[in-house]
Each structure stands twice: as structure tokens, then as C-alpha cells.
């Protein structure tokens, strides 16, 4: 993302809305400027700020007048008065930043918006996590911290060494040059993103071991980590296997997303392969 | 929708936060899903959602690409649910957000009766979701637990800011904006309702809960946690 210095009036609104704090008023040019190293191309500034199309010279003059008489003005905080943002035509590998940071852009590898993962939210039609299995979503960088791919690789290496299976339909997995070792493409390691999710699946018996491993590797990673644990309920809708393990490990389980099991395979091609109403 | 899973707060703090969302899975139930997604959102209206949204076009409070200068004095703060429903044009995740459990329960009952075939998820406290399923006579299929935030948690802001920002799990609501809104409410420069609408416009999929956010801002006006 770039800010057009001919349009910018240095109102400062955008400096607050950047999730990475990558926008600042450069005192040398008196214009808002994007720190390209820290910018993750999330487009929160461009997509989230309402845009006016005021004359920049007029706005600057008014601002100077107000400043001169020490008058506090009270603008709307979510508006760019001169529509000064200029989205760039991003090239590889920088375009990876946007793919993992702008939730409106679907990931090419999965076709899913956001972080590009379906996890257990479509488990009723995909059967991704079955009884006796645990699905982990290990998310890096949010809220509001961001993460570099070379940091994520520390975790994928450790998980691969432990012999876990990475979810194939996952944007991070699609960037691995060697899934067996968890090695990511070298040309993206220097890219910073808002967040990414590594997805793995293991037998229930390995739950404690994986959590211990994740906790250990977290100490070496310079960002925050949010772990989600997906489990299949039994026929009566109860989940009495994984939850108790997590509680025994000291987690106070406050929130969950619950798949209600109302999904059905309805696509015509799929129906030929699998029975409809399959409760996987 | 992991963006609703890691909302910050204890189970009690989600008493006014129920996100019910529908998602088609690519290759499984996405064919012809657009009318069903619209129907899902339409069915939510009688139960007075506090937000609706789709993952591509955003929620019921959206920024303007061409804001008129006079709008500063009369900005529309009302959610536009119709724009959300009419705007769904491709298979994606759609969500309805409620601030009352009974509304979420009744909505889930209605969704079950409609038999859309889409994958339906409820994101709230574990007990809250279980009660919604129970009320609708649905045995839960799968559960995704949040273990909260770990790692370099010293990089995180205070709990009130976290509660405000994590309601957009995609991270589009910045820490700085949330802090600024708390300050503006404390200073009396803006009402909690106004501050909430500024933040909600940055949520790109419409799962932000304005009702919960307003409560958090009211609380933050007098107590910093």
C-alpha cells in the first residue's frame, strides 16, 4: 500500500487504523507514510476508511489556519478526507502478504477467504476430523502483532520432526517445498503477514504431546500464538474425550465454535461418490 | 470461522455474544449455495440480529467509497441488513450475530427446519452453543475449542482493548483505534454507540458484535482493566 503525497493532508486518521502500526506522519515531508517493511498489505486502511474526495490544498490550508489559532478540530476518525491511498500491483513474493492479511482475498490454494481454512466448521461434510482424532489449528500473529514466515517455519519444522500430518487444504501447507520436513519456500521467509494458521491432525492419544511441543516452540517465536483444538462429538452430541484432556492440562475452556451437523453433501458430482446426508 | 473462535473474555462475558454462521464447503455443498446463503440471512431478521455479514462484502455497517462532506454531521449509524443480504453473490461464509441467547436458539431452530444443507456453526461460550443445539434438538457434530493466546503475550494490550479488537478476528480493528475510541468515550467526545460504529466499519466479514462492544466501552468509561 502506498499513500499519495500529493493527496495526503496529514490528518493522521490512518495512523490509528493500521493494525500493524505501520503508518506514521513523516516529519520531513509532513505526509502520512507507510513503513513497507512492517506493512502486511491487509488493506484495512484502504477498505476500512471511508473516503472523501476533498481538495487537498483546501484541506491543508484549513488545517494550518486551525493550527495557527490553536483550535481543536474534531474530524470523524474513520475517514480519509482526500482518498489518498494508492493500492499497488503487488508482485511475488510480496503478494503473499496480502493473501494472508486481507481477509477479502480468497486463498488460491483453498478458495476460502480469511485465513483460508475450513477446519471443523465443515467437518459434517468433509470428515476432516473423525472420532479418535484431534485437529489442531495453530495460529500466529493475531491479534495485532503479525508474524514473519521464518518464525512460522520454526513451528512447522518442529511439528514435522514429530511426525504429524499437515492438512493438505491449508494455505501454509501449500507454501511448503517439502511437507515431510515442514520447510517453507525460501523466497517467502522474509515476508511479514497479519496471521496464518498451521493445521495438523493427530490421534487423540498424542494431544498432550503436541500441546507440550507447541508450548515449547512458542518460546522461540517472536509473536503471539492462538491454538484451536477440534474434536468430533459422539452420536449424542457429547464431547467427553478431548475437552477433559485440555482441562487436565490446565486450560480453562471458555469459548468454542460448534458445528451443528446440519450440513449435507449436495454437490451433484460429489453425490455420486458419497451418500447424501452422510454424517461423517 | 476461526475469526470468531478466539474472542477474548471468559465464558460469562459471552452472555450477549452469539455468532451463528453458514459456510458451504468447496466441492461438497457449494453448488447453488448463494440462494441458500441469502435465505439463511433473511431468516435471521425476525430474531433481531445485531449484525449480519458475508466474508467478501462485509457487515451491516460499511465504509463509504464516496462520502459527502455533509455526512460528518448526519452519518448514518443504522445497520443496513438489506444491503448484506442483497450483496451475497458468490459462495462464502455468512453470519448472523445476536446479543440474546433465546434469539440465537430460535434462529437455530428455524435454520434446522429450513434444511439448507449448508454447514452451520455457533460460536459463543461452550455452554451457550450447547444450549442452542439442545433447544433445537440437534446433537453437536464437532467442537473447536479455543485455548486462548500464548507465546509473546507481553505484546498484547489490556483486556478491554483485546475484547474490542478480537471481535474482528481477522485483525482489521487495530489496537490503536480501540484505545482511541475508549479515550474518546472517556473524554465525552463520542458516545459508545458512535465509537462502536467507527470500529464495526473495519470488520470485513460482519461478525463484529456492536452490542457487546457498546457494553465494553460503557464499562471502560469508568474502569480500566
Interface residues (C-beta under 8 A of the other chain):
Chain A: X15 X16 X17 X18 X19 X21 X42 X44 X47 X48 X49 X50 X51 X52 X53 X54 X74 X75 X76 X77 X78 X79 X103 X104 X110 X111 X112 X113 X114 X115 X117 X118 X119 X120 X121 X122 X123 X124 X125 X126 X129 X135 X137 X139 X140 X141 X142 X143 X144 X145 X194 X195 X197 X211 X214 X215 X218 X219 X221 X222 X223 X224 X225 X226 X227 X228 X229 X230 X231 X232 X233 X235 X236 X237 X238 X239 X242 X243 X246 X251 X252 X253 X254 X255 X256 X257 X258 X259 X260 X261 X262 X263 X264 X265 X266 X267 X268 X269 X270 X279
Chain B: X1 X2 X3 X4 X5 X6 X7 X8 X9 X10 X11 X14 X21 X23 X25 X26 X27 X28 X29 X30 X31 X32 X55 X56 X63 X64 X65 X66 X67 X68 X69 X72 X75 X92 X93 X108 X111 X112 X115 X116 X117 X118 X119 X120 X121 X122 X123 X124 X125 X126 X129 X130 X132 X133 X136 X138 X139 X140 X141 X142 X143 X144 X145 X146 X147 X148 X149 X150 X151 X152 X153 X155 X156 X157 X162 X165 X166 X169 X170 X171 X172 X173 X174 X175 X176 X177 X180 X181 X184 X189 X198 X201 X202 X204 X205
